[in-house]
């Protein structure tokens, strides 16, 4: 379930700001989505100017764009295997970012994210978690004091019904994500299905993350807690960088 809002110029400023943090010789996680795409294009410009980087794509789409931009790519096992170079930083977007700035007393995880609008969150989490630094790129429309968007959960096709029942027991309402341009459900790059799970306002993202992770048949969920290091927010006049 992709989010809308925020101008393309704001997204471009955020993506290009994060791309400037890449240094010569880095291995970079390449996120998925419209804002991350601006970062990949800017990296392509820098590669054409002589920058030596290698990318680790999080989806088919990010791999295709990196190839168009002349960025050499590694598979995740190549990057993080025993003889791999590791991932220096990852750049990725978000569907919602918790600012934790409403002053409430109950638990709020500032910097927690909801991702998965492009159904790539399983691979995104693998890459983002493996990186030494994770830079989130967003526009102001993605910021909220608390997370309250539906949480995508990638599920094994055979486990769809069981996972949906477990989500309901946890207080959520799951909806199978349907494809927009064909009949049937969205199928991820991993061959799985996606349930968009409505929990209302998420007061404690870490607790909900643990609950969803414990459900058999749930491959991965779109709550990213404790992973982000910086949030690059594109605005009308520039970029605001918040450390988490």
N, C-alpha and C positions, 0 to 999 in steps of 0.2 A: 504494500500500500504506500505508494509514493506520496510525498508531501509537496505542496505547492507554496508559493509565496517567496518574497525576496527577489530582487531584480537580478538579471544575469550579470550586470556590472558588479553588484555586491559579491556574488558567487565568484566571479573572476578575480576580484581583489583578494578574497580569502585564499583561493587556490594558489594564486601567484605568490602571495606572502609566504605560505608554507613551503612552496617550491624553492624559495630563496634560501631556506635553511639547509638545503642539501649542499654538501661539500664534495670536492673531487675525491673519487674512489668509493663513495658511499654505495651501499646496497639499500634500495628504497622500496618499501611496500607501497604498491599502487592501488588506491582504493577505487570504489565503484560509485557512479552517480555523477550528476551534472557538475557539482562543485569540485569533486576530485578530478574530473576530466580537465578542468582548467589548470590544475596543478600538473597533470601529465603533459598537457600542451606546453606549459611554461618550461618544464624539464626538457621537453623535446627541443625547444629553442636553445636552451643552455647546452644540450648535447651537441647540437649543430654548431655551437660556438666553441666547442672543444672540451666541455665538461665530461669527465669519465664517470659514469654511473651505470649500475645495473638495477633493473626493476624486478620486483616479485609481484605479479598481478594477483588480484583477488577474484577475478571473474574473467569469463571469455571476453566481455566487452572491454575491460581494462587492458587485457593482453592485446586485443586488436588495435586499440588506440595507441598503445605504446609502440607497437610495430610500425604503425603509420608515422609516428614521430621519431623513429630511428633509435628507440631505446632498447638495448639488449636486455632480454628477460631471462630470469632463472625460475625454475619451479621451486616450490617451497622446500621439498626435501634436499634439493641442491644447496639452498641457502643455509638451512639450519641443521643439516646432517653433520656427522662427526668431522668431516673435512670441509664443511661449508664455511663461508665468510661471515655468516650471521646477517641480521638485518639491522642496519644502523638507525633508520627511522622509517615510520610508516605515515602516509598522508591519506586521510579518508574523511568522508563526510558523515553527516548524521541526520536522522529525521527529527530528532529532538535532543536538546542538551539541557540538563538540569543546572540552573544557576545556583540553587540553594540560597536565594537571596530574599526570601520572604519573611525571615525572622521567626518562623514557627519553632515550637519546642520539640515536636516529634522528629524522628530521624529524617534527614534529607542528605543525599549524597551529591554534593556539588560536583559537577563534571561527569556524572553518570549520563549515559546516552541510551537512546533507542535507535537502533539501526535495523536494516532489513527491508526497506522500501523497495529495493531492487532485487530482493530475494537472494542476496549474496552474503548474508551475514555470517554463515558458518565459516566460509573461507576467509572473510574479512577478520573475524575474531582470531583465527589461527595466525594470520599474518600480523595483525595489530598487537597481539599479545607477545609474539616472538620478537618484536622490534625493541631496540634499546630505548627509543623514544617514539611516542605516538602523538602526532599532530592532527587535531580535528579541524576541518574547514567547514564553515557554516555562514549563514546570513542571519540577521536578527530575528527573522520569523521562526527560526528553529529553537530559539531560547525560551525557556519557561522556568519559573521558580521550582516547579516539580514536574516530573514526567507524568503525562496523562494520555498519551497516545496508545493505540493498541500495540501490543508487543508481538512481533512476528516469531513464530516457532516453526522451525523446519522439522518435519516429521517423516519417518519411514512410511511409505504408502500403506503397508500392512498394519501399521500402528496408529493410523489416523483416528479411528473411533476410540481406542483406548486412551490416547493422549488427550483427545477432546474431553473425555469424561474426567480425566485427572485435572485438567485445567478448570473445569466447572467446580470440582471439589475444592480447588484452591481459590475459588471466588471469581474466576474469569468467565468470559463468554467467548468461545472460539468460533471463528467463521473461516471456512475454507476459502483461500484466495483464488478467485477466478481470473482466467486470462482475458485480456481486453480485446485481442484481435483474433481469437479462435475460440471454439467451443471447448469447455473443459477447464480444469484447474491450471494454475501456474505450476510449472515443473522447474525445479532449481537446476543449476549446473551439475549438481550431484545426483540428479534423478529422483529427488524427493518432492514432497508437497509442503505447502506453507499454510499454517493456521494463524490468522490475525486475532489476537486474544485481548479482549477489552477488560481491563481491570479498574478503570476509572483512574483517579489520582493515586499514584504509586508513592506512598509515604516512605517506604524503606526499600529502595531498589535492590540492595544487597540480599535482603531476605527473600524477595520474590525471585531473584536470580538463582539462589540456592534451591528454592522449591522447584522451579522449572527444570533446572539441571538434573534433578533427581527423578524425573519422570521417564520410565522406560519407553523407548520408541521416539523420544524427542531427541533429534540429532543435535540441534543447537537453537538457542533463543537470541533475540535481538537486544537484550539488556547488556550493555557494556559498562561494567562497574569497576572502578579502580584501575582503568587502563590508560586513560587520556593523560597526557603531560601538559599539553598546551591546546587552547582553543583559539583559532584564528577566525575572527568574526569580521566579515566584510561589511562596511557601512556605506552611506552615501558619500562620505568624504575621505574614507581611508580604511584602515584595518585596526581593530583592537585585538591585542594578544593577551589572553588571560592564562596565567599559569595555574595548574590544578594541584 
